[in-house]
Amino acid sequence: MKHRKSKRKVPDSKSVSETEVVKPIPEPDLSGLDDTQKSICELLKSGNMLADEIAAKLGMDISDVLAQLTELELYGTVKSYPGKMFGL
């Protein structure tokens, strides 16, 4: 059985020196937020967090935290992920 050579062209891969530089994500503008919203954003700077964790760390009721997170999400400051996980 003979093997046929493929005539497909393999795309050139970029060398290390040609790769694009990834720019850091800019910090969100917190100037228009109230103190509670700023506190939530400060917590989320360390990484994604469950709404329950945010409530526990800030000593707040979960319903109040979820209301604040919804507002922050509408402002485009916070992103929600499945399972009540939030991040910047």
C-alpha positions as protocol buffer text, in pm:
chain_id: "A"
residue {
  index: 1
  type: MET
  ca { x: 0 y: 0 z: 0 }
}
residue {
  index: 2
  type: LYS
  ca { x: 146 y: 335 z: -104 }
}
residue {
  index: 3
  type: HIS
  ca { x: 101 y: 648 z: 102 }
}
residue {
  index: 4
  type: ARG
  ca { x: 0 y: 957 z: -85 }
}
residue {
  index: 5
  type: LYS
  ca { x: 166 y: 1280 z: 6 }
}
residue {
  index: 6
  type: SER
  ca { x: -70 y: 1549 z: 120 }
}
residue {
  index: 7
  type: LYS
  ca { x: -74 y: 1861 z: -91 }
}
residue {
  index: 8
  type: ARG
  ca { x: -215 y: 2072 z: 191 }
}
residue {
  index: 9
  type: LYS
  ca { x: -7 y: 2369 z: 285 }
}
residue {
  index: 10
  type: VAL
  ca { x: 79 y: 2400 z: 653 }
}
residue {
  index: 11
  type: PRO
  ca { x: 31 y: 2758 z: 774 }
}
residue {
  index: 12
  type: ASP
  ca { x: 339 y: 2933 z: 902 }
}
residue {
  index: 13
  type: SER
  ca { x: 342 y: 2973 z: 1275 }
}
residue {
  index: 14
  type: LYS
  ca { x: 458 y: 3291 z: 1438 }
}
residue {
  index: 15
  type: SER
  ca { x: 792 y: 3289 z: 1605 }
}
residue {
  index: 16
  type: VAL
  ca { x: 828 y: 3409 z: 1962 }
}
residue {
  index: 17
  type: SER
  ca { x: 953 y: 3748 z: 1846 }
}
residue {
  index: 18
  type: GLU
  ca { x: 647 y: 3798 z: 1625 }
}
residue {
  index: 19
  type: THR
  ca { x: 383 y: 3726 z: 1888 }
}
residue {
  index: 20
  type: GLU
  ca { x: 157 y: 4007 z: 1996 }
}
residue {
  index: 21
  type: VAL
  ca { x: 211 y: 4171 z: 2333 }
}
residue {
  index: 22
  type: VAL
  ca { x: -86 y: 4127 z: 2563 }
}
residue {
  index: 23
  type: LYS
  ca { x: -183 y: 4455 z: 2725 }
}
residue {
  index: 24
  type: PRO
  ca { x: -298 y: 4450 z: 3088 }
}
residue {
  index: 25
  type: ILE
  ca { x: -669 y: 4498 z: 3146 }
}
residue {
  index: 26
  type: PRO
  ca { x: -732 y: 4857 z: 3256 }
}
residue {
  index: 27
  type: GLU
  ca { x: -867 y: 4910 z: 3606 }
}
residue {
  index: 28
  type: PRO
  ca { x: -1237 y: 4999 z: 3611 }
}
residue {
  index: 29
  type: ASP
  ca { x: -1334 y: 5359 z: 3685 }
}
residue {
  index: 30
  type: LEU
  ca { x: -1475 y: 5358 z: 4038 }
}
residue {
  index: 31
  type: SER
  ca { x: -1523 y: 5734 z: 4069 }
}
residue {
  index: 32
  type: GLY
  ca { x: -1902 y: 5731 z: 4016 }
}
residue {
  index: 33
  type: LEU
  ca { x: -1971 y: 5444 z: 4255 }
}
residue {
  index: 34
  type: ASP
  ca { x: -2094 y: 5454 z: 4613 }
}
residue {
  index: 35
  type: ASP
  ca { x: -1882 y: 5320 z: 4900 }
}
residue {
  index: 36
  type: THR
  ca { x: -2047 y: 4976 z: 4899 }
}
residue {
  index: 37
  type: GLN
  ca { x: -1995 y: 4933 z: 4526 }
}
residue {
  index: 38
  type: LYS
  ca { x: -1633 y: 5044 z: 4560 }
}
residue {
  index: 39
  type: SER
  ca { x: -1580 y: 4788 z: 4838 }
}
residue {
  index: 40
  type: ILE
  ca { x: -1720 y: 4513 z: 4618 }
}
residue {
  index: 41
  type: CYS
  ca { x: -1493 y: 4614 z: 4330 }
}
residue {
  index: 42
  type: GLU
  ca { x: -1190 y: 4624 z: 4559 }
}
residue {
  index: 43
  type: LEU
  ca { x: -1263 y: 4265 z: 4664 }
}
residue {
  index: 44
  type: LEU
  ca { x: -1304 y: 4156 z: 4302 }
}
residue {
  index: 45
  type: LYS
  ca { x: -964 y: 4301 z: 4206 }
}
residue {
  index: 46
  type: SER
  ca { x: -809 y: 3992 z: 4364 }
}
residue {
  index: 47
  type: GLY
  ca { x: -1010 y: 3764 z: 4133 }
}
residue {
  index: 48
  type: ASN
  ca { x: -1353 y: 3622 z: 4064 }
}
residue {
  index: 49
  type: MET
  ca { x: -1565 y: 3558 z: 4370 }
}
residue {
  index: 50
  type: LEU
  ca { x: -1898 y: 3405 z: 4464 }
}
residue {
  index: 51
  type: ALA
  ca { x: -2171 y: 3646 z: 4573 }
}
residue {
  index: 52
  type: ASP
  ca { x: -2191 y: 3458 z: 4906 }
}
residue {
  index: 53
  type: GLU
  ca { x: -1819 y: 3517 z: 4964 }
}
residue {
  index: 54
  type: ILE
  ca { x: -1856 y: 3888 z: 4891 }
}
residue {
  index: 55
  type: ALA
  ca { x: -2148 y: 3911 z: 5135 }
}
residue {
  index: 56
  type: ALA
  ca { x: -1953 y: 3728 z: 5407 }
}
residue {
  index: 57
  type: LYS
  ca { x: -1637 y: 3937 z: 5364 }
}
residue {
  index: 58
  type: LEU
  ca { x: -1830 y: 4265 z: 5371 }
}
residue {
  index: 59
  type: GLY
  ca { x: -2073 y: 4155 z: 5644 }
}
residue {
  index: 60
  type: MET
  ca { x: -2371 y: 4228 z: 5420 }
}
residue {
  index: 61
  type: ASP
  ca { x: -2698 y: 4050 z: 5349 }
}
residue {
  index: 62
  type: ILE
  ca { x: -2679 y: 3844 z: 5028 }
}
residue {
  index: 63
  type: SER
  ca { x: -2984 y: 4020 z: 4879 }
}
residue {
  index: 64
  type: ASP
  ca { x: -2815 y: 4360 z: 4921 }
}
residue {
  index: 65
  type: VAL
  ca { x: -2495 y: 4230 z: 4763 }
}
residue {
  index: 66
  type: LEU
  ca { x: -2684 y: 4083 z: 4468 }
}
residue {
  index: 67
  type: ALA
  ca { x: -2866 y: 4414 z: 4416 }
}
residue {
  index: 68
  type: GLN
  ca { x: -2534 y: 4601 z: 4415 }
}
residue {
  index: 69
  type: LEU
  ca { x: -2377 y: 4347 z: 4180 }
}
residue {
  index: 70
  type: THR
  ca { x: -2671 y: 4383 z: 3941 }
}
residue {
  index: 71
  type: GLU
  ca { x: -2620 y: 4761 z: 3931 }
}
residue {
  index: 72
  type: LEU
  ca { x: -2246 y: 4718 z: 3877 }
}
residue {
  index: 73
  type: GLU
  ca { x: -2318 y: 4474 z: 3596 }
}
residue {
  index: 74
  type: LEU
  ca { x: -2553 y: 4724 z: 3430 }
}
residue {
  index: 75
  type: TYR
  ca { x: -2278 y: 4989 z: 3453 }
}
residue {
  index: 76
  type: GLY
  ca { x: -2043 y: 4746 z: 3280 }
}
residue {
  index: 77
  type: THR
  ca { x: -1807 y: 4741 z: 3579 }
}
residue {
  index: 78
  type: VAL
  ca { x: -1870 y: 4382 z: 3690 }
}
residue {
  index: 79
  type: LYS
  ca { x: -1926 y: 4065 z: 3488 }
}
residue {
  index: 80
  type: SER
  ca { x: -2141 y: 3777 z: 3606 }
}
residue {
  index: 81
  type: TYR
  ca { x: -2054 y: 3415 z: 3546 }
}
residue {
  index: 82
  type: PRO
  ca { x: -2254 y: 3095 z: 3602 }
}
residue {
  index: 83
  type: GLY
  ca { x: -2312 y: 2992 z: 3963 }
}
residue {
  index: 84
  type: LYS
  ca { x: -2338 y: 3344 z: 4111 }
}
residue {
  index: 85
  type: MET
  ca { x: -1971 y: 3408 z: 4035 }
}
residue {
  index: 86
  type: PHE
  ca { x: -1866 y: 3767 z: 3968 }
}
residue {
  index: 87
  type: GLY
  ca { x: -1551 y: 3938 z: 3845 }
}
residue {
  index: 88
  type: LEU
  ca { x: -1419 y: 4261 z: 3699 }
}
